[in-house]
Amino acid sequence: ALREFDLRTQKVADGKLTGESGGASFLLAYVMGFILYMAMVLYGTQVMTAVIEEKSSRIAEILASSLTPFQMMLGKVVGVGAVGVFQLGIWGSSAMLVTTYRGQLAKLVGLPADAIGATPLPTVRPDLLAVFLVYFILGFLLFAAAYAAVAAMCNSLQETQQANAPVTMCIVAGFFSVLALLNEPTGHLATVLTLIPLVAPFVVPVRYSLAPVPPLELLGSLALLVLTLLAVVWVAGRIYRVGILMYG
């Protein structure tokens, strides 16, 4: 009881030590989950705001004379989504370069190599960055289409604050699902959450950063997410077509 000891945690993948600490892996997973949550909410809200502004200013009536409602909705979603992917791509690429070549960067700024080696920086691998961006794109398209449909049914920004609650709650549920699997990323709960399309955009990138995900589970998750995305976009397109020119 009186003897002092030093407890160190190390990440193990495929039965081999990765050289990363458990704290660094936890930090990477938490930051990824938080970034996905903030990006989905902020960019999804931008889509909703753009739709309601065009509807309230009657610009949508002019656009509808030369574009189909689905093309109008797709322009909002793809335009804002491209900005989000570009921004997250810059952040992710920068993190990958900094963590991969931190020794060389330390020499450039005159820092000792020992100090950099002791810094608990997790490594952002290229495959992890690819999974992160793919699930962000699919998840954003899913929730942005839902936000656009909500805006088409409302007449003002005040109405959207209440009407978008179901969509926002799904995003919040995805973020809290990430916290539930941090302690056991390979357990039964993690497997189930991976196959639920509404939380998979948050769960799979974080789980992939903590432990290897079986290829079948990854493909199954992507297939279910794409099918759900197509269904939501189809429903949102029909709602958008009817609601964009309805007032009062």
Phi and psi in degrees as a GROMACS rama.xvg file:
@    title "Ramachandran Plot"
@    xaxis  label "Phi"
@    yaxis  label "Psi"
@TYPE xy
-94.4291  -13.5473  LEU-2
-76.7979  132.01  ARG-3
-81.0569  146.916  GLU-4
-145.721  159.083  PHE-5
-118.03  113.949  ASP-6
-97.2588  120.182  LEU-7
-117.007  137.582  ARG-8
-109.716  140.203  THR-9
-134.137  145.264  GLN-10
-82.0088  133.919  LYS-11
-118.459  129.144  VAL-12
-133.048  127.079  ALA-13
57.2387  36.0245  ASP-14
76.4661  11.0182  GLY-15
-128.403  147.968  LYS-16
-72.0784  136.237  LEU-17
-94.709  -10.5226  THR-18
85.4779  1.19339  GLY-19
-102.6  149.886  GLU-20
-83.8041  160.078  SER-21
-65.1552  -35.7589  GLY-22
-63.6584  -38.5277  GLY-23
-66.827  -40.2073  ALA-24
-65.0291  -41.1601  SER-25
-63.7947  -40.829  PHE-26
-62.8061  -44.3784  LEU-27
-62.0648  -44.467  LEU-28
-63.2924  -43.6753  ALA-29
-65.795  -42.7498  TYR-30
-64.6473  -41.0866  VAL-31
-62.484  -45.1398  MET-32
-61.6688  -41.7228  GLY-33
-68.2046  -40.2657  PHE-34
-64.2691  -42.6688  ILE-35
-62.3409  -42.423  LEU-36
-61.4776  -48.9165  TYR-37
-65.6726  -40.1218  MET-38
-66.0785  -42.9347  ALA-39
-61.1537  -44.8254  MET-40
-68.554  -48.7107  VAL-41
-66.1177  -49.3667  LEU-42
-72.841  -34.7834  TYR-43
-63.5361  -39.0731  GLY-44
-66.0783  -34.7285  THR-45
-62.6484  -41.2068  GLN-46
-61.7322  -46.1774  VAL-47
-62.2828  -42.154  MET-48
-65.433  -40.7629  THR-49
-63.0484  -40.6825  ALA-50
-66.4559  -46.2158  VAL-51
-69.4922  -31.6236  ILE-52
-67.8714  -42.3559  GLU-53
-65.629  -35.6767  GLU-54
-71.6725  -44.2866  LYS-55
-69.5395  -30.0905  SER-56
-89.1619  -0.0498072  SER-57
66.6339  15.142  ARG-58
-68.1699  -28.7054  ILE-59
-59.7716  -31.7912  ALA-60
-66.2749  -36.8441  GLU-61
-70.6999  -42.7434  ILE-62
-65.2539  -34.0385  LEU-63
-67.4592  -15.3927  ALA-64
-76.1037  -18.8824  SER-65
-125.092  -6.61309  SER-66
-132.317  150.667  LEU-67
-77.0312  153.354  THR-68
-56.9852  -36.2866  PRO-69
-66.0625  -38.4997  PHE-70
-64.6818  -37.508  GLN-71
-62.7625  -46.0502  MET-72
-66.0295  -41.7308  MET-73
-64.5528  -35.3083  LEU-74
-63.1953  -40.7481  GLY-75
-63.4461  -50.2413  LYS-76
-65.6088  -47.4205  VAL-77
-69.2208  -38.699  VAL-78
-62.9778  -51.3038  GLY-79
-67.7137  -36.8104  VAL-80
-64.0575  -37.0875  GLY-81
-63.7115  -38.9537  ALA-82
-63.0121  -44.0191  VAL-83
-63.4167  -43.6577  GLY-84
-64.012  -40.35  VAL-85
-62.5635  -44.1283  PHE-86
-67.0289  -47.6156  GLN-87
-66.3424  -32.2212  LEU-88
-63.5928  -38.6835  GLY-89
-64.3198  -46.203  ILE-90
-61.9696  -46.6538  TRP-91
-66.5634  -42.137  GLY-92
-64.7577  -39.7171  SER-93
-63.4028  -43.4482  SER-94
-62.9187  -39.2645  ALA-95
-64.6448  -42.7932  MET-96
-67.896  -41.5526  LEU-97
-65.5865  -43.5185  VAL-98
-75.25  -28.4089  THR-99
-80.2668  -40.2973  THR-100
-114.344  38.7892  TYR-101
-69.878  -28.2741  ARG-102
-64.9668  -45.4744  GLY-103
-67.2934  -37.568  GLN-104
-66.9467  -33.8285  LEU-105
-64.3131  -38.1963  ALA-106
-66.269  -34.82  LYS-107
-66.0579  -35.2967  LEU-108
-96.8583  2.06228  VAL-109
81.1253  23.483  GLY-110
-92.0495  146.349  LEU-111
-68.4538  145.619  PRO-112
-65.0138  -31.3813  ALA-113
-64.2715  -39.2354  ASP-114
-67.0325  -38.9645  ALA-115
-68.4827  -38.2281  ILE-116
-65.9064  -30.7758  GLY-117
-81.1163  -10.8314  ALA-118
-74.6542  127.42  THR-119
-77.5755  66.314  PRO-120
-97.0339  121.651  LEU-121
-74.0484  155.987  PRO-122
-91.3514  126.463  THR-123
-95.8058  105.273  VAL-124
-80.4264  156.614  ARG-125
-60.2947  -39.0404  PRO-126
-66.5313  -35.1026  ASP-127
-66.1813  -40.4952  LEU-128
-63.2171  -39.2905  LEU-129
-64.7355  -45.158  ALA-130
-62.1491  -41.666  VAL-131
-59.6242  -47.2404  PHE-132
-71.7141  -38.0612  LEU-133
-63.6385  -45.7156  VAL-134
-72.3807  -28.8403  TYR-135
-65.9316  -44.3357  PHE-136
-60.4837  -49.2772  ILE-137
-65.4975  -43.1377  LEU-138
-65.4761  -39.9414  GLY-139
-65.1814  -44.4761  PHE-140
-58.8705  -38.9612  LEU-141
-63.4949  -53.1847  LEU-142
-77.3846  -31.9681  PHE-143
-66.8735  -37.868  ALA-144
-63.1012  -38.6483  ALA-145
-66.6341  -41.2349  ALA-146
-62.0521  -40.7155  TYR-147
-64.0493  -39.8385  ALA-148
-65.0958  -38.5877  ALA-149
-62.7645  -44.6842  VAL-150
-64.2803  -34.9328  ALA-151
-66.4346  -24.7593  ALA-152
-87.7249  -6.43125  MET-153
-111.449  165.241  CYS-154
-113.847  -8.95867  ASN-155
-153.392  164.672  SER-156
-65.2452  -31.0195  LEU-157
-64.3144  -38.6843  GLN-158
-67.5491  -35.5979  GLU-159
-67.6988  -25.8875  THR-160
-61.7396  -30.6706  GLN-161
-91.9051  -38.4939  GLN-162
-70.3936  -25.6043  ALA-163
-86.7416  4.02152  ASN-164
-57.4835  -44.7823  ALA-165
-59.6196  -39.4533  PRO-166
-67.6013  -44.3578  VAL-167
-64.1624  -37.3862  THR-168
-65.0458  -33.8441  MET-169
-64.768  -39.2869  CYS-170
-67.134  -41.8436  ILE-171
-62.8072  -40.3087  VAL-172
-62.1103  -37.0086  ALA-173
-64.1978  -40.0697  GLY-174
-66.6745  -42.5229  PHE-175
-70.9569  -24.9211  PHE-176
-64.5567  -34.6951  SER-177
-61.0133  -44.3722  VAL-178
-64.4246  -28.0038  LEU-179
-73.8219  -23.835  ALA-180
-105.302  3.28249  LEU-181
-62.4934  -36.9813  LEU-182
-79.882  -21.0104  ASN-183
-145.456  76.0573  GLU-184
-73.1739  -9.61458  PRO-185
-112.797  11.5735  THR-186
-81.3744  -177.091  GLY-187
-66.5083  -39.5493  HIS-188
-62.245  -41.7189  LEU-189
-62.7242  -38.7655  ALA-190
-64.7272  -43.1011  THR-191
-65.3684  -44.8514  VAL-192
-64.9456  -30.338  LEU-193
-62.6371  -31.4732  THR-194
-94.7728  3.91361  LEU-195
-95.376  113.021  ILE-196
-60.8093  -32.7899  PRO-197
-72.3089  -23.0144  LEU-198
-112.351  -10.2028  VAL-199
-59.5988  -36.9917  ALA-200
-59.6485  -22.7693  PRO-201
-95.1312  -40.4004  PHE-202
-72.7655  -47.1886  VAL-203
-64.8635  -47.7008  VAL-204
-59.9864  -40.8352  PRO-205
-67.9015  -43.0691  VAL-206
-63.8236  -38.1  ARG-207
-64.3359  -31.9132  TYR-208
-74.417  -22.0611  SER-209
-94.0093  -38.4538  LEU-210
-154.315  155.415  ALA-211
-62.95  137.755  PRO-212
-101.272  127.52  VAL-213
-55.1604  139.173  PRO-214
-56.9805  -37.6495  PRO-215
-64.7807  -40.5985  LEU-216
-64.9301  -39.6743  GLU-217
-65.5791  -44.7113  LEU-218
-66.6009  -40.8363  LEU-219
-62.4125  -40.9444  GLY-220
-63.4641  -43.8699  SER-221
-63.8945  -41.5801  LEU-222
-63.7116  -46.5322  ALA-223
-64.7443  -37.5665  LEU-224
-66.5992  -41.0923  LEU-225
-65.9707  -42.7188  VAL-226
-62.525  -43.2  LEU-227
-64.7961  -39.3644  THR-228
-60.7256  -45.1378  LEU-229
-62.6698  -40.7658  LEU-230
-65.512  -43.9702  ALA-231
-66.437  -41.3814  VAL-232
-64.1732  -38.4373  VAL-233
-64.2192  -46.4189  TRP-234
-65.6727  -44.1723  VAL-235
-62.808  -37.0177  ALA-236
-63.5098  -39.5051  GLY-237
-68.9064  -40.7286  ARG-238
-64.7496  -42.4723  ILE-239
-63.0844  -40.8481  TYR-240
-63.2171  -38.0898  ARG-241
-82.5913  -40.9904  VAL-242
-83.0828  -19.7411  GLY-243
-66.7929  -25.7121  ILE-244
-112  15.21  LEU-245
-101.771  132.603  MET-246
-127.992  151.301  TYR-247
